[in-house]
Amino acid sequence: METKILLENGTNELEVLEFVLAGNSYGINVAKIREIIPYAEVTPVPNSHPSIEGIFMPRDTMITAIDLKNCLQRGKSEPGGLFIVTNFNKLDIAFHVDQVIGIHRVSWTDIIKPGATVSTTEEGVSTGIVKLNDKLIIILDFEKIVSDINPETGLKITDIDSLGERSRSDIPILIAEDSMLLNKLIVDSLKKAGYVNLMHTENGQEAYDIIQECKQKGTLDEHVKCLITDIEMPLMDGHRLTNLVKSDDKTKHIPIIIFSSLVNEEMRRKGEQLGADAQLSKPEIGNLVKEIDKLVLK
């Protein structure tokens, strides 16, 4: 099944692939998907995590297969079904699912942020919920699922240590990141790197509202000297946020760094067209600091 559906830049839309596990509907952003293939026999890896089924090599590329049903505590998958082959955070991973239903185009404004009863900061694996045709589809946090299996795939906080001793900086930086856990990690990392004047928001809409308010008050340069944004966020995504900021003569001077697990070749082209000043994959927290240095200390 091919998944290459092109979206215009900055429209605040995404394509969600709906799939089924143990009779329940879940979703994944199509931008993460390379292809969908029939289940293939895998080679088990000794002493691996219980949710890792094994490895296989389609087209001479080694891919780790993850039993998504096991990750969600819905039992264990049997041979059969499909593999959703993904690429994010520079990783090629196949997720074993029972069935694929189809692709839906939705707006980020339609994505509901899970409440505390559905998803806690530390344990939840849902980034949002969308209602389609009277059915609720839970969009899974695949980065969280993978980092729970192997923490080394998450933010490499230790990269900050390699930067050495750094002086304190009061340059104001605005952050848009919907994951509360990642938001905290980014803030903690930047503070460790010397950037202490940080304002963090949960989505692009909140960040844009702050920028607009500062613009109207004439205090923009006092409060926002750099913007760091994720791509996938409810209400307003990072591409829409970048487009709005860079298309306004009064705000286009603000350096924007897209910091997302989705920064691949295609998404990088989109970010460039929208005017992003830098784009980095989420594990590269050390490089994020270096890019901030380039953009705000020049």
Secondary structure, DSSP 8 states (H G I E B T S, - for coil): --------TTSSEEEEEEEEETTEEEEEEGGGEEEEEE----B--TT--TTEEEEE-GGG--EEEEEHHHHTTS----S-SEEEEEEETTEEEEEEESEEEEEEEEEGGG-B---TTT--TTT--EEEEEEETTEEEEEE-HHHHHHHH-GGGS--GGGGGGG-S---B---EEEE-S-HHHHHHHHHHHHHTTB--EEEESSHHHHHHHHHHHHHHT-HHHH-SEEEE-S--SSS-HHHHHHHHHTSTTTTTS-EEEE-TT-SHHHHHHHHHHT-SEEE-TT-HHHHHHHHHHHH--
